[in-house]
């Protein structure tokens, strides 16, 4: 019974942590998109910063949302 | 007991194989979009079509938000929260449809050219059309997963279809992360 309680507690901890990571990544993606929009609006010839932002955003999504590391070490259970 | 362990081990092996296969598919599909991106810069390096900037910005935010809710759906089912999973996946589907309405229903009719008018219109409609087709198939995929989730087919231990739908949906988002600046922000508007 005690083990079950501990497991649930750990699950809740992990769940909250995963949710917080998702929210932080999402806010960062939104901030980068706003930055991208303003760079694109004010500077016509600045394509390199836009490429940099796009690569950073893609890396964040692939690492945190797509869980690319699961391909190398499986973890079906317990979120990320 | 042994049979149960064997079944779990078998499922784990299948999941690992399916996951690898899915990523190989994602990589091969990425080459298609990569080719389109290269074509866009090869044909119009320093120019871009005169498009509605605010619409492009808003649909990008919608797609990013849908990815966030898909992530939440994935996390919820990973911890056995079926109710949270179905709620979040439903929001993802609605946002996916909104994105399609934004691009196909609003952007296409107001674009400064028609289909096949010139090389720029061809590359614009091919890029956004190919992407919209992937969004549409993603919405269908998510709807099937949502329906199965409602039927109680997924659990904390067995939910690979949800993970597969999530990976596919995030991939569609990653493609748009590159398409958005390439079509709306980079180069001089002509």
Interface residues (C-beta under 8 A of the other chain):
Chain A: X11 X14 X15 X18 X19 X22 X23 X25 X26 X29 X30 X33 X36 X37 X39 X40 X41 X44 X45 X47 X50 X51 X53 X54 X57 X58 X61 X62 X64 X65 X66 X67 X68 X70 X71 X74 X76 X77 X78 X79 X80
Chain B: X12 X15 X16 X19 X20 X23 X46 X53 X57 X60 X61 X64 X65 X67 X68 X70 X71 X72 X74 X75 X78 X79 X81 X156 X157 X159 X160 X163 X166 X167 X170 X171 X173 X174 X177 X178 X180 X181 X184 X185 X186 X187 X188
